[in-house]
Amino acid sequence: MTDLIDPQLLRKYDVPGPRYTSYPTADRFVEAFGAGDYLQALSQRRAGTAGLAMPLSLYVHIPFCESLCYYCACNKIITRHKSRAADYLRYLTREVDLHAQVLGTSQPVSQLHLGGGTPTFLSDEELKQLMTMLRRNFAFAPQAECSIEVDPRTVDAVRLQALADLGFNRLSFGVQDFDPDVQKAVHRVQPYESVAALMEDARRIGFESINIDLIYGLPLQTPESFARTLRQVSALKPDRIALYAYAHLPERFKPQRRIITIELPGAAAKVSMLSQALAAFLSAGYVYIGMDHFALPGDALAVAKRQGRLHRNFQGYSTHADCDLIGLGVSAIGKVGATYSQNAKTLEEYCDHLDQGRLPVVRGLALSRDDLARRAVIMALMCQGQLVFESVEVAWLLDFKTCFAAEMEQLRTLQEQGMVVIDDTGVQVTAQGWFFVRAIAMLFDKYLQADRNRARFSRII
C-alpha cells in the first residue's frame, strides 16, 4: 500500500485540520449551553425508549501528573501531593450522584475509559474506590470494554495485576519515542527495556488489547532515530498503535514553551518519518485503521473496520456503536442525544459548581439539523471510508447533490488526485485517500469552510 502514497500529496496536505472526534468540533462549543441544557438532555435520555436499550460510554478524566512532559497539550495538574487524588475522588462521586438523580442507577455501560493526565497517579485503593462507585451507579455489561491510559514510569507487574483485578481489560502505554535524546528533550525518560518488560507482564496477565502511543515531530527526532523507534515498537507487537503528529502551539500550551523550536524537525523530515512509519507498520502486518491508528488483524478495531462497524468518539476510533458518552471530571466532554457538553476546565471552577450542587457543565452545543446531517457525512467518510448518497437523503430528507453542490465540486479535485472515487451512488475513499481522510472530511465542515483561521488545529501530516 505504501507505494500508493504520493509524496507530493503528503506535502500538499501538511496543513492544520480537525481530528473529527466530533462534528461540530469542540472549538464551536458555546457558553450559552450550560448545566440546564445538559440536564434536559439527560432527562430526555431517561424518558426515551432508547435510554435503556442503548448502552452508555463513560469517560473519566484524571488530571494529575507527577512530572511535566513538555509536548503535552492535555488538561493536567502537575503535583507530587498524592492527597489531592482523594479530594478529587470525592468530587467525582458528587458528579456521578447528580447524574444518578436524573438517570437512575440502571443505565447500561458497555465502555469505560480513564484518561488524563495520568490515571495511574491514583493508588490501587483509590482506583478501587472509583470503580466501585461507578459500578454502584451504572450497570456495567459483563463484557464491557474498560481501558486505562498508563504512564509506564508509574506501574510495575504488581500494579498491572491490580488493574486487571479491578476489571480493566485494555491498556494504553504512553511511549512517544524510545530515543534517549528525544526523551530528555521532552522531559519523559523511560527506557525501552522497562516498557518491553511491562508489555510482557501485561500479556501474561491477559489484557485483551495493548496500545502504544507514538508522536513524530518531537525535538531532536530525525528520520534515522525514529526508524530505530519504529523497529523497537514493531518488535514489541502491541495490538494497536496510535501515531500522532506533534502540534507545536506554545502560545496555547505553556509546557511547550520549554521546547527549543530550532530542535524541531522540519516539514520534509516529518513527512519522511510518517512515510517510514506507514511502511514499517504495514510490513509488520498491521491494518491501517485510518488517520493515525493501526491494529493487528485480529484486534477488535481491525475487525470492526473490515465489517464496516467502525465509529469515532472523543477518544478516537471505537468499535462501539454511536452511543451516548458521559464525560466525568474536570474538562471532560460528553455527548448525549443531539448535544455536546464540556465540564469546567479548571479544578477550582469544577469543584465550585459541585459545591453548589450543580453539574459542572460550562459550555456545549445543541446540534442543528444541518449539523447532524454533516456529522453523518463526515463520520461515514472517517469510519467507513464511503458515503452513500441515498442513506443520507433518506435519513435527513434532503437531496444530497443539491445541498452539497459546492462540496461535490471540491471532491472532484480530490478524485483527480486519486483520493476518492465518485459515482452516481456515492463517494468511495481510495487506499491512498485513507491517509488523507481528514482532508476529505474537511470539505463538509461548514464552520471550517467559513473560517480560514485553522492554526488552532494540529496538522494533518
Protein Blocks (a to p, Z undefined) as FASTA:
>chain_A
ZZmpcfklmmmmmccddehlaccdfklpcfkbcfklmmmmmmmmmmpmklmmpccddddd
dfbdfbdcfkbccdcdddfblklmmmmmmmmmmmmmmmmmmnopmbccfbdcddedjfkl
pcfklmmmmmmmmmmmpccdfklccdddddfklgcfklmmmmmmnopabdcddfkpacfk
lmmmnopacdfklmmmmmmmmmmnopabdcddddehiehiafklmmmmmmmmmmnopabd
cdddddddfklmmmlmmpcfklpccfklmmmmmmmmmmmmmmnopacfbhjaccdfklmk
lmmmmnopaccdfkbpafbdcdddddedehiacdehjbdcdddfbfklmmmmmmnopafb
fbdcdddfklmmmmmmmmmmmmnopacfklmmmmnopafklmmmmmmmmmmmmmmnopac
cdfkbccddfklmmmmmmmmmmmmmklmmmmclklpccfZZ
